[in-house]
Amino acid sequence: MSDNNGTPRTEKATFGAGCFWGIEAAFRDLDGVLAAAVGYAGGSLENPSYQDVCSGRSGHTEVVEVEFDPSRVSYEKLLDLFWSSHDPTTVNRQGPDIGSQYRSAIFFHSPEQEAAALKSMEAQDRSGGYPNPVVTEITPAPKFYRAEEYHQRYLEKRGLAHCRI
């Protein structure tokens, strides 16, 4: 799809799935994803730093904001990658990482994304693939704060393919 000028239409999607380094790398590898940036969302502090977020006092989640071309990759495909990239049944924890910044979250940017996320979460919960209920937070996308530059493409800069959990 494109706009009236022939420019491809893009959409944003925002996901929290524990440590943002691994999920950023996974989304960057998906055909149709045009950009991915790590950052913070869902908290109360303006312009939080990594230290603010790690303190647990800012209320932010470590997230990846994905810009994608919906004519090349569907939002549902992004959701599939999100679910397969972390454990959506743990509250404020992913592997050894503990704290509210590691919560499982989908921040939707449109009513269509909200409906797709809710439908997808219900399917995940009914799948029997998890020993516990899915606890993923699904809320409207708040302001996204881009993380410090040293966090962007963190694994790529270090020659790593994924986080070790």
MARDREN-460071 format. One record per residue (C-alpha): residue in one letter; x, z, y. Coordinates in steps of 0.2 Angstrom, whole numbers, always signed. Example, Ala and Ser with C-alpha at 12.3 -4.5 7.8 and 13.67 -1.06 7.14 Angstrom:
2
<r><r>A</r><px>+62</px><pz>+39</pz><py>-22</py></r>
<r><r>S</r><px>+68</px><pz>+36</pz><py>-5</py></r>
//
This chain:
165
<r><r>M</r><px>+0</px><pz>+0</pz><py>+0</py></r>
<r><r>S</r><px>+6</px><pz>-3</pz><py>+18</py></r>
<r><r>D</r><px>-1</px><pz>-1</pz><py>+35</py></r>
<r><r>N</r><px>-7</px><pz>-15</pz><py>+46</py></r>
<r><r>N</r><px>+11</px><pz>-19</pz><py>+51</py></r>
<r><r>G</r><px>+17</px><pz>-21</pz><py>+33</py></r>
<r><r>T</r><px>+26</px><pz>-5</pz><py>+33</py></r>
<r><r>P</r><px>+25</px><pz>+5</pz><py>+16</py></r>
<r><r>R</r><px>+13</px><pz>+20</pz><py>+18</py></r>
<r><r>T</r><px>+21</px><pz>+36</pz><py>+14</py></r>
<r><r>E</r><px>+14</px><pz>+53</pz><py>+10</py></r>
<r><r>K</r><px>+22</px><pz>+71</pz><py>+9</py></r>
<r><r>A</r><px>+21</px><pz>+83</pz><py>-5</py></r>
<r><r>T</r><px>+28</px><pz>+101</pz><py>-5</py></r>
<r><r>F</r><px>+32</px><pz>+112</pz><py>-20</py></r>
<r><r>G</r><px>+39</px><pz>+129</pz><py>-24</py></r>
<r><r>A</r><px>+46</px><pz>+130</pz><py>-41</py></r>
<r><r>G</r><px>+59</px><pz>+144</pz><py>-41</py></r>
<r><r>C</r><px>+77</px><pz>+139</pz><py>-35</py></r>
<r><r>F</r><px>+75</px><pz>+124</pz><py>-24</py></r>
<r><r>W</r><px>+91</px><pz>+115</pz><py>-29</py></r>
<r><r>G</r><px>+85</px><pz>+110</pz><py>-46</py></r>
<r><r>I</r><px>+68</px><pz>+104</pz><py>-41</py></r>
<r><r>E</r><px>+75</px><pz>+94</pz><py>-27</py></r>
<r><r>A</r><px>+87</px><pz>+85</pz><py>-39</py></r>
<r><r>A</r><px>+73</px><pz>+81</pz><py>-51</py></r>
<r><r>F</r><px>+62</px><pz>+74</pz><py>-37</py></r>
<r><r>R</r><px>+76</px><pz>+63</pz><py>-30</py></r>
<r><r>D</r><px>+78</px><pz>+55</pz><py>-47</py></r>
<r><r>L</r><px>+60</px><pz>+50</pz><py>-48</py></r>
<r><r>D</r><px>+56</px><pz>+31</pz><py>-44</py></r>
<r><r>G</r><px>+45</px><pz>+30</pz><py>-28</py></r>
<r><r>V</r><px>+52</px><pz>+46</pz><py>-20</py></r>
<r><r>L</r><px>+59</px><pz>+41</pz><py>-4</py></r>
<r><r>A</r><px>+67</px><pz>+57</pz><py>+2</py></r>
<r><r>A</r><px>+67</px><pz>+76</pz><py>-3</py></r>
<r><r>A</r><px>+73</px><pz>+90</pz><py>+7</py></r>
<r><r>V</r><px>+74</px><pz>+109</pz><py>+3</py></r>
<r><r>G</r><px>+67</px><pz>+122</pz><py>+14</py></r>
<r><r>Y</r><px>+56</px><pz>+136</pz><py>+17</py></r>
<r><r>A</r><px>+37</px><pz>+137</pz><py>+18</py></r>
<r><r>G</r><px>+23</px><pz>+150</pz><py>+18</py></r>
<r><r>G</r><px>+30</px><pz>+164</pz><py>+27</py></r>
<r><r>S</r><px>+27</px><pz>+173</pz><py>+44</py></r>
<r><r>L</r><px>+44</px><pz>+172</pz><py>+52</py></r>
<r><r>E</r><px>+48</px><pz>+157</pz><py>+64</py></r>
<r><r>N</r><px>+64</px><pz>+147</pz><py>+59</py></r>
<r><r>P</r><px>+69</px><pz>+158</pz><py>+45</py></r>
<r><r>S</r><px>+87</px><pz>+157</pz><py>+38</py></r>
<r><r>Y</r><px>+92</px><pz>+158</pz><py>+20</py></r>
<r><r>Q</r><px>+96</px><pz>+176</pz><py>+22</py></r>
<r><r>D</r><px>+79</px><pz>+180</pz><py>+30</py></r>
<r><r>V</r><px>+70</px><pz>+172</pz><py>+15</py></r>
<r><r>C</r><px>+81</px><pz>+180</pz><py>+2</py></r>
<r><r>S</r><px>+78</px><pz>+197</pz><py>+10</py></r>
<r><r>G</r><px>+60</px><pz>+195</pz><py>+4</py></r>
<r><r>R</r><px>+53</px><pz>+201</pz><py>+21</py></r>
<r><r>S</r><px>+49</px><pz>+184</pz><py>+28</py></r>
<r><r>G</r><px>+36</px><pz>+179</pz><py>+15</py></r>
<r><r>H</r><px>+43</px><pz>+161</pz><py>+13</py></r>
<r><r>T</r><px>+45</px><pz>+152</pz><py>-3</py></r>
<r><r>E</r><px>+60</px><pz>+141</pz><py>-7</py></r>
<r><r>V</r><px>+52</px><pz>+123</pz><py>-8</py></r>
<r><r>V</r><px>+56</px><pz>+105</pz><py>-9</py></r>
<r><r>E</r><px>+47</px><pz>+93</pz><py>+3</py></r>
<r><r>V</r><px>+45</px><pz>+76</pz><py>-5</py></r>
<r><r>E</r><px>+41</px><pz>+60</pz><py>+5</py></r>
<r><r>F</r><px>+35</px><pz>+47</pz><py>-7</py></r>
<r><r>D</r><px>+27</px><pz>+30</pz><py>-8</py></r>
<r><r>P</r><px>+10</px><pz>+32</pz><py>-17</py></r>
<r><r>S</r><px>+10</px><pz>+13</pz><py>-22</py></r>
<r><r>R</r><px>+25</px><pz>+17</pz><py>-32</py></r>
<r><r>V</r><px>+22</px><pz>+35</pz><py>-38</py></r>
<r><r>S</r><px>+6</px><pz>+44</pz><py>-39</py></r>
<r><r>Y</r><px>+4</px><pz>+62</pz><py>-33</py></r>
<r><r>E</r><px>-2</px><pz>+66</pz><py>-51</py></r>
<r><r>K</r><px>+16</px><pz>+60</pz><py>-57</py></r>
<r><r>L</r><px>+24</px><pz>+72</pz><py>-45</py></r>
<r><r>L</r><px>+13</px><pz>+86</pz><py>-51</py></r>
<r><r>D</r><px>+18</px><pz>+82</pz><py>-69</py></r>
<r><r>L</r><px>+36</px><pz>+84</pz><py>-64</py></r>
<r><r>F</r><px>+32</px><pz>+100</pz><py>-55</py></r>
<r><r>W</r><px>+24</px><pz>+108</pz><py>-70</py></r>
<r><r>S</r><px>+38</px><pz>+102</pz><py>-82</py></r>
<r><r>S</r><px>+52</px><pz>+109</pz><py>-70</py></r>
<r><r>H</r><px>+48</px><pz>+128</pz><py>-71</py></r>
<r><r>D</r><px>+37</px><pz>+142</pz><py>-78</py></r>
<r><r>P</r><px>+21</px><pz>+142</pz><py>-68</py></r>
<r><r>T</r><px>+16</px><pz>+158</pz><py>-77</py></r>
<r><r>T</r><px>+28</px><pz>+171</pz><py>-69</py></r>
<r><r>V</r><px>+24</px><pz>+179</pz><py>-53</py></r>
<r><r>N</r><px>+39</px><pz>+179</pz><py>-41</py></r>
<r><r>R</r><px>+51</px><pz>+174</pz><py>-54</py></r>
<r><r>Q</r><px>+60</px><pz>+159</pz><py>-62</py></r>
<r><r>G</r><px>+73</px><pz>+163</pz><py>-75</py></r>
<r><r>P</r><px>+85</px><pz>+176</pz><py>-68</py></r>
<r><r>D</r><px>+79</px><pz>+173</pz><py>-50</py></r>
<r><r>I</r><px>+67</px><pz>+187</pz><py>-45</py></r>
<r><r>G</r><px>+58</px><pz>+188</pz><py>-28</py></r>
<r><r>S</r><px>+43</px><pz>+181</pz><py>-19</py></r>
<r><r>Q</r><px>+54</px><pz>+166</pz><py>-13</py></r>
<r><r>Y</r><px>+54</px><pz>+160</pz><py>-31</py></r>
<r><r>R</r><px>+35</px><pz>+160</pz><py>-33</py></r>
<r><r>S</r><px>+26</px><pz>+144</pz><py>-40</py></r>
<r><r>A</r><px>+17</px><pz>+135</pz><py>-27</py></r>
<r><r>I</r><px>+9</px><pz>+119</pz><py>-22</py></r>
<r><r>F</r><px>+6</px><pz>+116</pz><py>-4</py></r>
<r><r>F</r><px>-6</px><pz>+102</pz><py>-2</py></r>
<r><r>H</r><px>-6</px><pz>+90</pz><py>+13</py></r>
<r><r>S</r><px>-24</px><pz>+83</pz><py>+11</py></r>
<r><r>P</r><px>-41</px><pz>+86</pz><py>+2</py></r>
<r><r>E</r><px>-36</px><pz>+73</pz><py>-11</py></r>
<r><r>Q</r><px>-20</px><pz>+83</pz><py>-15</py></r>
<r><r>E</r><px>-29</px><pz>+99</pz><py>-16</py></r>
<r><r>A</r><px>-42</px><pz>+92</pz><py>-28</py></r>
<r><r>A</r><px>-28</px><pz>+84</pz><py>-39</py></r>
<r><r>A</r><px>-18</px><pz>+100</pz><py>-39</py></r>
<r><r>L</r><px>-33</px><pz>+111</pz><py>-44</py></r>
<r><r>K</r><px>-37</px><pz>+98</pz><py>-58</py></r>
<r><r>S</r><px>-20</px><pz>+98</pz><py>-64</py></r>
<r><r>M</r><px>-18</px><pz>+117</pz><py>-64</py></r>
<r><r>E</r><px>-34</px><pz>+119</pz><py>-74</py></r>
<r><r>A</r><px>-27</px><pz>+106</pz><py>-87</py></r>
<r><r>Q</r><px>-11</px><pz>+115</pz><py>-88</py></r>
<r><r>D</r><px>-20</px><pz>+132</pz><py>-91</py></r>
<r><r>R</r><px>-31</px><pz>+124</pz><py>-104</py></r>
<r><r>S</r><px>-17</px><pz>+115</pz><py>-113</py></r>
<r><r>G</r><px>-11</px><pz>+130</pz><py>-123</py></r>
<r><r>G</r><px>+7</px><pz>+126</pz><py>-118</py></r>
<r><r>Y</r><px>+10</px><pz>+143</pz><py>-110</py></r>
<r><r>P</r><px>+8</px><pz>+160</pz><py>-118</py></r>
<r><r>N</r><px>+1</px><pz>+167</pz><py>-101</py></r>
<r><r>P</r><px>-11</px><pz>+161</pz><py>-88</py></r>
<r><r>V</r><px>-4</px><pz>+149</pz><py>-74</py></r>
<r><r>V</r><px>-2</px><pz>+159</pz><py>-58</py></r>
<r><r>T</r><px>+3</px><pz>+145</pz><py>-46</py></r>
<r><r>E</r><px>-3</px><pz>+147</pz><py>-28</py></r>
<r><r>I</r><px>-12</px><pz>+131</pz><py>-21</py></r>
<r><r>T</r><px>-14</px><pz>+132</pz><py>-2</py></r>
<r><r>P</r><px>-13</px><pz>+121</pz><py>+13</py></r>
<r><r>A</r><px>+4</px><pz>+115</pz><py>+18</py></r>
<r><r>P</r><px>+11</px><pz>+127</pz><py>+31</py></r>
<r><r>K</r><px>+25</px><pz>+123</pz><py>+43</py></r>
<r><r>F</r><px>+40</px><pz>+117</pz><py>+33</py></r>
<r><r>Y</r><px>+57</px><pz>+124</pz><py>+39</py></r>
<r><r>R</r><px>+72</px><pz>+113</pz><py>+33</py></r>
<r><r>A</r><px>+85</px><pz>+124</pz><py>+25</py></r>
<r><r>E</r><px>+103</px><pz>+124</pz><py>+31</py></r>
<r><r>E</r><px>+113</px><pz>+109</pz><py>+28</py></r>
<r><r>Y</r><px>+124</px><pz>+116</pz><py>+14</py></r>
<r><r>H</r><px>+108</px><pz>+118</pz><py>+4</py></r>
<r><r>Q</r><px>+103</px><pz>+100</pz><py>+5</py></r>
<r><r>R</r><px>+108</px><pz>+90</pz><py>-11</py></r>
<r><r>Y</r><px>+117</px><pz>+106</pz><py>-16</py></r>
<r><r>L</r><px>+119</px><pz>+101</pz><py>-35</py></r>
<r><r>E</r><px>+124</px><pz>+83</pz><py>-30</py></r>
<r><r>K</r><px>+138</px><pz>+89</pz><py>-19</py></r>
<r><r>R</r><px>+145</px><pz>+99</pz><py>-33</py></r>
<r><r>G</r><px>+143</px><pz>+86</pz><py>-46</py></r>
<r><r>L</r><px>+130</px><pz>+96</pz><py>-56</py></r>
<r><r>A</r><px>+115</px><pz>+88</pz><py>-64</py></r>
<r><r>H</r><px>+104</px><pz>+104</pz><py>-64</py></r>
<r><r>C</r><px>+103</px><pz>+123</pz><py>-61</py></r>
<r><r>R</r><px>+108</px><pz>+133</pz><py>-76</py></r>
<r><r>I</r><px>+95</px><pz>+146</pz><py>-80</py></r>
//
